[in-house]
């Protein structure tokens, strides 16, 4: 375990934090602490995916970059949809 921690780079740490953020957002929706229709859900997912992408720029993995790219696009769609629906309601 000590060798693993010594080999951990800043990019790895940032990507790991991003993964925890994405998983925490998903967990929060599953236990009903967070509503997936609220703005905070796609924002948190965007943040987490952005952190993961940062780490992938240093340790590239095509499959991971693809999934994070789609995750970012989906999060942006959710953010745009939130503001469109809010604008229609006014």
C-alpha positions in Angstrom: 0.0 0.0 0.0 2.9 2.4 0.8 4.4 1.8 -2.6 1.1 2.6 -4.3 0.8 5.9 -2.4 4.4 6.8 -3.2 3.7 6.2 -6.9 0.5 8.3 -6.9 0.9 11.4 -9.0 -1.0 14.7 -8.6 -2.9 13.8 -11.8 -3.8 10.4 -10.3 -5.0 12.1 -7.1 -7.1 14.6 -9.0 -8.7 11.8 -11.2 -9.4 9.8 -8.1 -11.2 12.7 -6.5 -13.2 13.1 -9.7 -14.2 9.5 -9.6 -15.3 9.8 -6.0 -17.3 12.9 -6.9 -19.2 11.1 -9.7 -19.9 8.1 -7.6 -21.0 10.2 -4.7 -23.5 12.1 -6.9 -24.9 8.8 -8.1 -25.1 7.4 -4.6 -26.8 10.6 -3.4 -29.5 10.1 -6.1 -30.0 6.5 -5.2 -30.5 7.2 -1.5 -32.7 10.2 -2.3 -30.4 12.9 -1.0 -30.1 14.5 -4.4 -32.7 14.7 -7.2 -31.4 14.0 -10.6 -33.6 16.8 -12.0 -31.9 19.4 -9.9 -29.2 21.6 -11.4 -26.6 20.4 -8.9 -26.6 16.8 -10.3 -25.3 17.5 -13.8 -23.0 20.2 -12.4 -21.4 17.8 -9.9 -21.1 15.1 -12.7 -19.5 17.7 -15.0 -17.0 18.6 -12.3 -16.2 15.0 -11.5 -15.7 14.1 -15.2 -13.6 17.1 -15.7 -11.3 16.0 -12.9 -11.1 12.5 -14.4 -10.3 13.9 -17.9 -7.5 16.0 -16.3 -5.9 12.8 -15.0 -6.4 11.1 -18.4 -4.4 13.8 -20.1 -1.4 12.5 -18.1 -2.3 8.8 -18.2 -4.3 8.4 -21.4 -6.8 5.5 -21.8 -9.0 5.7 -24.9 -12.0 3.8 -23.4 -12.0 6.0 -20.2 -11.6 9.2 -22.3 -14.6 8.2 -24.4 -16.8 7.5 -21.4 -15.8 10.7 -19.7 -16.4 12.7 -23.0 -19.9 11.3 -23.2 -20.4 12.0 -19.5 -19.4 15.6 -20.0 -21.7 16.0 -23.0 -24.6 14.4 -21.1 -24.0 16.7 -18.1 -23.9 19.8 -20.4 -27.2 18.6 -21.9 -28.7 18.3 -18.4 -27.5 21.8 -17.5 -28.8 23.4 -20.7 -32.1 21.5 -20.2 -32.4 22.8 -16.7 -32.1 26.4 -17.8 -34.5 25.9 -20.8 -37.2 24.4 -18.6 -36.7 27.2 -16.0 -37.0 29.8 -18.7 -40.2 28.3 -20.0 -41.7 28.2 -16.5 -41.2 32.0 -16.1 
